Amino acid sequence: MIARAIERGVSSADIADALGLQSPSFAGSVCGRHQPEVAEMLKDTPCSMKVFDVLRQMNAVRQIEAADLMIGQHNFTLMFARAIRAATPHSQLVAAKKMTGAAASTPPGQQIARMERELAALQTQVKSVEETYGIDNLHLTVARGYVAKLLANTRITRWLSYHRQEYLGEFQKIAEIDPQPEALDA
């Protein structure tokens, strides 16, 4: 947002005054920390500046991959960004000057390898669910409609209530399922 304001001609001093900051040079430190594509991808998300600091530690391609993964998982937390950074191979990290605190402690190689395997497995599971979601939702909608139509028949409902009370209760629960709003948009 700040970068966009600067692009539109708002001076750094005006922005600093509006935010109550001492130095107007903060705009340069905010801009250029990460790839513009990443900023564009994450502009409408609840992503904190600390997440961008973690992303800045990765090279350009890995930043875009990390942002895509965060969007796909709908997880914009600092912990998730740190986990992605920890799972990033050293060849895709930017050489940092001297990191201190929590950023300085990096997990041992075995932990990184395990996290990379777990992340790859998780990505595979997400892709699998994405591929079958539409078909599964269609099957659920058809089954729900069929059960609702059966329950509309009073003879069937009466027979179920006398002979299979437990089935009737479960069928009624199925018939009351609302279609998910995401499925209606697709």
N, C-alpha and C positions, 0 to 999 in steps of 0.2 A: 504494500500500500504506500509506503514511504517512497519506494523507488518510482512508483507510478506518479506520485505527486511531483517528484523532482523532474521526471520526464516531461511533465506538463508545465514546467516552468516555475514551480514554487521554490523559493530559495531555501537553502539549508538553515539559514539563520531564522527564517520565519517558522520552519518546522520545529527547530530547537526551542524557540520561544513558546510555541503552542504546546509542546510536550513538557515544558519546564526544565529543559536540560541546559547545562552551562555552555557546552561546546557545540558549535554548529557543524563541526567536522564529523559528527556521528554518521551522517548520511553516507559518507564514503565507506565507513566501516560496515554499515548495514548492506550496502550494495556491493556486489562483487564477491561476496562470501561464498555464494553457491551459483550453480548454473541457472541462467534465466528460465530454462525449461522447467527446472525443478520448482522454482518460485511460481511459475505459471500453473503447474500441476497442483500445487498445494495452497494456492491463494484463497480458496473458499473452504478450507478445512480448519479445524481448531488446533493448528500446529503451532507450538511455542517456538520462540527464537532459539532456545537451547537445542531443540531438535535440528534446526538449521546449522547450529554449531557442530553437531555430531556429523551431519551430512557433509559439511565442509571438509571433514577429514578424509573423505573418499574422493577418488578421481571422478571426472565428469560422467563417464558411462555408468559407474556404480551408483552415483547420486541419483541418476534417472531410474535405475533399476530399484533402488531402495524406495524412492518416492512411489513408484508403481506398485511395489509390494505393500507399502503402507496404505495406499488407496484401496488396493484389492482386499486387504484385511480390515479396512475401516479402523485402523489402529494408528493413532498419531501421537502416541505417548513417547516420552523421552526414553523410557526403559526399552521399548520396542526398537527405537532408533539405535540405542546402544547395542542391543542384541544383533541387529543387522550389521553394525560396524564390527562387532566381535566375530561375526561369521564371515566377514569380508577377507579374502586373501590379502596378504601383505602387498602383493603386486598391484592391487587396486586401491591401496591407501596412499594418501598424499603424505610425503615426508613432513612430519610436524617438527617445529623447532624444539620445544621442550615441554612435554605435557606434564601436568601436575595433578595431584588429587586422584579422583576416580578414573579420569581418562588415562592416567599413567599406568594403572594396573591392567595388564592385558592377560587374558587367560592362557594357560599353557597350550601347546600345540594339540595335544590330545583332546582337550575340551573344545577347541576351535573346530577340529575335524568332526567331532561328534555333533556340534551345533550345526555345521554345514550339512551333515547327513540328515539331521532332524528337520532343518529348514527345507531341504530338497524334498523330503517325504511329505512335509506339510503342504508345500506348493503342489505336489502331485495330487494330494487328497482334495485340495481346493479346486483344481482343474477338473477332477473327476466329478465332484458335486456340481460344478457349473455346467458340465456337459449333460448331466442327467436331470437337472432341476426342472426344465421345461416339460419333459415327458412325464416325470413323476407328478408334477402339478396337474397336468392334463388328466392323468389316471385318477388322481384324487378327486378332481372336479366331476368326472364322469361317474365315479363310484358314489359320490355324495348325492348327485342328482338321481341316480337309480334307487338308492336307499330311501331318499325323500319321497320318490314316487311310490315305492312300495308301502311306506308308512302312511301315505295318503289314502290307501285302500283300507277301509274300516274292517273288512273281514280278515285281512292279514294281520292288522294291529290287534284285533280281538284274539285271534288264534295265538299270536306270540305272547299276549298278556296272560293267557291261560296255561300255555304249554312251555314257553321259553321266556320267562320274565327277564332273565339276565341278558338274553339277546336283544330284547326290546329296548332295554336301557342303553345298551351299547349302540344299537342302530340309531336311536334318537340323538345320542351324542354326535355320531357321524353326520347325521342330517343337519345338525346345528352348526357345523363348521363353516365359518365364513371364508370365502376365497380371499387369499392374501392380496393386498393392494399392489405389491410388486408384480404379481402375475397378471393383473389387469392392465398394467402399463406396457408389458412386453408384447 
